[in-house]
Amino acid sequence: MTTRTSFSLIIGGAAVAVLGVVVSVVYLLQPWRTCPDDTSPAACPMLAQDATVLAAALVVTVLAAAVTVVGLVLRRR
């Protein structure tokens, strides 16, 4: 592989991994939710759609981290 391809893998994978982490944290904290009682939004039960988005963001984060590692390995060769 060329240096340009490995560099693209590193930058693209790292950017998507960071985006996945941000989405995961936001959906984990759920700042837009309001609970019937006065607890924090993170203590509210998560809706099914929110759980699906959180799971997808975590999977994307892991896959993007793997792409970044592949780019780093190819760059060293």
N, C-alpha and C positions, 0 to 999 in steps of 0.2 A: 504494500500500500504506500501511497505517496504521503509525504509530510502534510500536504494540504488536507488530505482525507482524514488523517489521524487528528489533526488540529480541529477540523470541523466536528469530529466525534466528541472530542474533549469539550469544546465550547458548547456545542448543542446539548450534549448530555448533562453537563453541569447546569446550564440554564434551565432545562426542563426539570432537573432534580430540585433546584432551588424553588421553582414555581410550585412543584408538587408539595414541598415542605410547607410553603406559605399557605397553600389551600388546605392542607391537612390541619395545620394549627388553627386557622380561622374556623374551619368546620368543627374542630374539637371544642373550641371555646364558645362558639355560637353567639356572637355579640348581638345579633339581631333578635334573639328569642326573648320572650317575656314569660315568666312563670306565674301561675295563679297566686302563689305565695311570694314572699319577698326574698327568695333565694337568688343566688347569682345565676346568670343564664347558662353557665357551664353545668349547673346542677340539674337543669331541666332534662327530661328524657329526650333522647334524640329521635327524630322522625325517621321513617324508613328511607325516604329520599335523601336525607342528610347522611345517613349511614352508608348509602350506596355511593354517594359522591366522595365521602371520606375513604372508603375502601378503594375506589378507583384511583384517587389521588395517591394513596399509599403504594398501590401497585405500580403506577407510573413513576413514582419516585425511585422505587427499587430498580425498575428497568432502566431508567435514565442513569442511575448510578452505575449499573452494569455496563452501559454503553460508554460512560466516561472511563471506566477502568479498562475496557477494551481499547479505547483510543490511547490511553497512557501506555499500555503494553505494546501496542503497535508502534508508538512513537519511539520507544527504546530500542526497537530492532533496527 
